[in-house]
Amino acid sequence: MSTINVQRRLNMSQDEVKSLAEKVGKKLEKEYGVNFAWTDCDAVIKGPGVSGTCRAGDGEISIQLKLGFLAMAFKSRIEDEVNRYLDTLG
C-alpha cells in the first residue's frame, strides 16, 4: 500500500482552513469518486482504492491518503492534483 502525505502551513484561521479542505474534498469527490465526511475538524476520506484523513487546524492542513493496489498507479497524479489545488486556493 502506498501513502500520500500533504501538509501545508497557511496564514488562515481554522474555519478558513476547514473551508479550504472542503473544497479539496469536493474536488476529490468529483475527480476520484471518494466520500469526504467531517467529524469536527477531521474528515474521513474513503473511496475505491483510497482511504485517509484530512485535518484542518489553525493555520495548517494535513491530508493523508492510503492508496490501494490499483490507485497506486495514479499516486503522482493524485499528489500533484492535491498540491496544485492547495496552491490555487491557499
N, C-alpha and C positions, 0 to 999 in steps of 0.2 A: 504494500500500500504506500502511495506517495502522498506527501503533505505539502500544502502551500501555507505559508505564514506571511501575512502582510500587517505591518504595524506602522502607524503614522502619528506623529505629533502634529496637532492642529491648533491654531490660535482661535479656538471656539469654545463655547460653553458646552456642557454635557448635553443639553437639549439640542443645540445646533449639530453636535456630533451625531446624536441619535437620528436627527432628520437626514443627515448625510448618509448614515448607514442604511436608513430605509430606502433611499434612492439606489444605493448599491444593491440592496436586497431585491428591489423591483427589477433591476437590470438582470440580476442572476436568475430571477424567476422567468423573465421574458426570454432570455437567451438560452438558458440551460434547463428550464422546467423544474427548478428546485422550489421547495417551500421555505419561507423565511418567516418564523414566528417569534414574537417578542415575549420575554418574561422580564419585566422591569427594564434594565439596560443591557440585557444579554439576549441575543437571538440564537435560535437553533436553526441550522440550515440542513435540510435533507432533500435528497433527490436521487434520480437514477445514477448510481455510481459515485455519489458525492455526499458527504456529511460534514458538519462542522459547526463552528460558533462564530458569533460576531459580538464584540463587547464595545459599547460606546461609553467612554469615560470622559472626565473633564479634561479637555484638551488632547484627547487621543482616541484612536480607533484601532482595534485589533481584530483581524479576520484570520481564522484558521480553518482550512479545508482539508479533509482527508479524501483522496481520490481512489476509487476502486480500479480494478484492472483495466476496464475499457476507457475510463476517463483519464487514465494516466497518459494516454496518447495526446491529450489536449492540455496537459499541465502548463506548458509555456504560454499557450494562448489564453487560458483562463487567468493565470497570474498576470500576464501583460494587460488583459482587459480590466481586471480589478484595479491595478496600479494606474492605468491610463484614466479610468473613470474617476478615481480619487483625485488625480491631478487636475482634472477639469472642474471638479466640484469644490475642492479644498483650496 
